[in-house]
């Protein structure tokens, strides 16, 4: 596996899809700030620069490892729903001073790569095609792995597009109560077997295991460097 000659970081650039078309943009922005603050608290040990809104409905953050990168973005996506967000992950170098309390002023290939992905996702939105991915990654000097991971993201997008409102509710409760079917069943007032059937029918486990594999690959890549 390629070894970085520098300490790699994962820059995240995200934004709200079609934010100008939202009925209550101010409420959405306030909700986004709250969600990002929660992410900063939960994943504080992984964060080099805190997630914050940087421009309009765009937000940024910087991570020094990939242990929870997908988990964090999935949480942002769930907590903002039905408002949609897109995410560009750029893995590469940071050549400027890193400030924990603010991503402003940071520069390097990690952010260039994240911006490249955001621009690509916006282009996809304008094309007449099937389900459009809302997340992508660009890994410095890892073109083949970048393509493979982005293929996984695209396949998961197709699965997620078929999730029903009820299945989404079950998934959210299941995850919010710690990922136990019995606890989710009690909260929802249904049987454990009904929770299991909803999770299976939604394709949740297929997406989950695919993203777990992606997380392990990103984690290993970011740990493989010599300084």
C-alpha positions in Angstrom: 0.0 0.0 0.0 1.2 3.5 -0.8 2.9 5.3 2.1 2.3 9.0 2.5 5.5 11.1 3.1 3.4 13.4 5.3 0.7 13.0 8.0 -2.6 12.8 5.9 -5.8 14.5 7.1 -9.4 14.0 6.0 -11.0 17.3 5.1 -14.8 17.4 4.9 -16.7 19.9 2.9 -20.5 19.6 3.0 -23.5 21.6 2.0 -27.2 21.6 1.9 -28.8 20.5 -1.4 -31.0 23.1 -3.0 -30.9 25.3 0.1 -32.4 28.2 -1.7 -35.5 26.2 -2.4 -36.2 25.4 1.3 -39.3 26.9 2.8 -37.7 27.8 6.1 -34.0 28.3 5.4 -33.3 29.9 8.8 -34.6 27.0 10.8 -32.6 24.6 8.6 -29.4 26.6 9.2 -30.0 26.6 13.0 -30.6 22.9 12.9 -27.4 22.4 10.9 -25.4 24.3 13.5 -26.9 22.2 16.3 -26.1 18.9 14.5 -22.5 20.0 13.8 -22.0 21.0 17.5 -23.2 17.5 18.4 -20.7 15.9 16.0 -17.9 18.0 17.5 -18.8 16.7 21.0 -19.2 13.0 20.0 -16.1 12.7 17.8 -13.9 15.2 19.6 -11.0 12.7 19.7 -10.9 12.4 15.9 -11.3 16.1 15.1 -8.4 18.4 14.2 -10.6 21.4 13.3 -14.2 21.5 14.5 -17.1 21.3 12.1 -18.7 24.6 11.5 -20.7 26.5 8.9 -18.3 28.4 6.7 -20.3 30.0 3.9 -24.1 30.1 3.7 -25.2 26.5 3.9 -21.7 25.1 3.5 -19.8 23.5 6.3 -16.3 22.2 6.9 -14.3 20.1 9.3 -10.9 18.3 9.5 -10.2 14.8 10.9 -6.8 13.3 11.7 -8.0 9.7 11.4 -10.7 7.8 9.6 -12.0 5.7 12.5 -15.5 7.4 12.6 -15.5 9.5 9.4 -18.3 7.7 7.7 -20.3 7.2 10.9 -20.2 10.9 11.6 -21.3 11.9 8.1 -24.1 9.3 8.2 -25.3 10.8 11.5 -25.3 14.3 10.0 -27.4 13.0 7.1 -29.9 11.3 9.3 -30.3 14.2 11.7 -30.9 16.7 8.9 -33.5 14.5 7.1 -35.7 15.3 5.2 -33.3 18.1 4.3 -30.6 16.6 2.1 -26.8 17.2 2.4 -23.9 16.3 0.2 -20.4 15.5 1.5 -16.9 15.7 -0.1 -14.1 13.9 1.6 -10.6 14.9 0.7 -7.7 12.9 2.0 -4.3 14.5 1.7 -1.9 17.1 3.1 -2.5 20.2 5.2 0.3 22.7 4.7 -1.0 25.5 6.9 -1.4 25.9 10.7 -4.3 23.7 12.0 -6.6 25.5 14.4 -8.9 23.3 16.4 -11.6 25.9 16.9 -11.9 26.9 13.3 -11.3 25.4 9.8 -10.9 28.9 8.3 -7.5 29.5 6.7 -6.5 25.9 6.4 -5.0 24.9 3.0 -3.5 21.9 1.3 -4.4 19.0 -1.0 -6.9 17.5 1.5 -9.2 20.6 1.0 -8.5 20.7 -2.7 -9.6 17.1 -3.0 -12.8 17.7 -0.9 -13.7 20.7 -3.0 -13.2 18.6 -6.2 -15.7 16.0 -4.9 -18.3 18.6 -3.9 -18.1 20.2 -7.3 -18.4 16.7 -8.9 -21.5 15.9 -6.8 -23.1 19.2 -7.8 -22.5 18.3 -11.5 -24.2 15.0 -11.0 -27.3 16.8 -9.5 -27.8 18.6 -12.8 -27.6 15.4 -15.0 -30.6 13.3 -15.9 -29.6 10.1 -14.3 -30.7 7.6 -11.6 -30.2 8.1 -7.9 -27.3 10.6 -7.5 -24.7 9.9 -4.8 -24.5 12.6 -2.1 -21.0 11.5 -0.8 -17.7 11.0 -2.5 -14.0 10.7 -1.7 -10.7 11.8 -3.3 -7.6 10.1 -1.8 -4.3 11.6 -2.7 -2.2 9.2 -4.9 -4.8 6.4 -4.5 -6.8 6.6 -7.7 -7.9 3.0 -7.9 -9.0 2.9 -4.2 -10.8 6.2 -4.7 -12.8 4.7 -7.6 -13.6 1.6 -5.6 -14.9 3.5 -2.6 -16.9 5.9 -4.7 -18.5 2.9 -6.4 -19.6 1.6 -3.0 -21.1 5.0 -2.2 -23.0 5.0 -5.5 -24.4 1.5 -4.8 -25.5 2.5 -1.3 -27.3 5.5 -2.8 -29.4 3.2 -4.9 -30.3 1.1 -1.9 -31.1 4.2 0.3 -33.4 5.6 -2.5 -35.8 2.7 -2.0 -36.1 3.0 1.8 -39.7 3.7 2.9 -40.6 6.3 5.5 -41.5 3.6 8.0 -38.2 1.7 7.4 -36.4 5.0 7.8 -38.1 5.5 11.2 -37.2 2.1 12.4 -33.5 2.6 11.3 -33.3 5.9 13.1 -34.8 4.6 16.3 -32.6 1.5 16.1 -29.4 3.6 15.8 -30.4 6.3 18.3 -31.0 3.7 21.0 -27.6 2.1 20.6 -28.3 -0.4 17.8 -30.3 -3.0 19.7 -33.5 -4.4 18.1 -35.2 -5.1 21.4 -34.8 -1.5 22.6 -36.0 -0.2 19.2 -39.0 -2.5 19.4 -40.0 -1.2 22.9 -39.7 2.5 21.7 -41.7 1.9 18.6 -44.3 -0.4 20.2 -43.7 -3.3 17.9 -42.0 -6.7 18.1 -38.3 -7.4 17.8 -39.0 -9.5 14.8 -40.8 -6.6 13.1 -37.7 -4.4 13.7 -35.5 -7.1 12.2 -37.7 -7.5 9.1 -37.7 -3.7 8.5 -33.9 -3.5 8.8 -33.5 -6.4 6.4 -36.0 -5.2 3.9 -34.5 -1.7 3.8 -31.1 -3.0 2.9 -29.7 -1.5 6.1 -27.3 -4.3 6.8 -26.0 -4.3 3.2 -25.2 -0.6 3.5 -23.8 -0.9 7.0 -21.3 -3.7 6.2 -20.2 -1.9 3.0 -19.5 1.3 4.9 -17.7 -0.6 7.6 -15.3 -1.9 5.0 -14.9 1.6 3.5 -14.1 2.9 7.0 -11.4 0.3 7.6 -9.8 1.0 4.3 -9.7 4.8 4.9 -8.5 4.2 8.4 -5.6 2.1 7.2 -4.7 4.5 4.4 -4.5 7.4 6.8 -2.3 5.5 9.2 0.2 4.5 6.5 2.7 7.4 6.5 6.3 8.2 7.3 7.4 11.6 8.5 
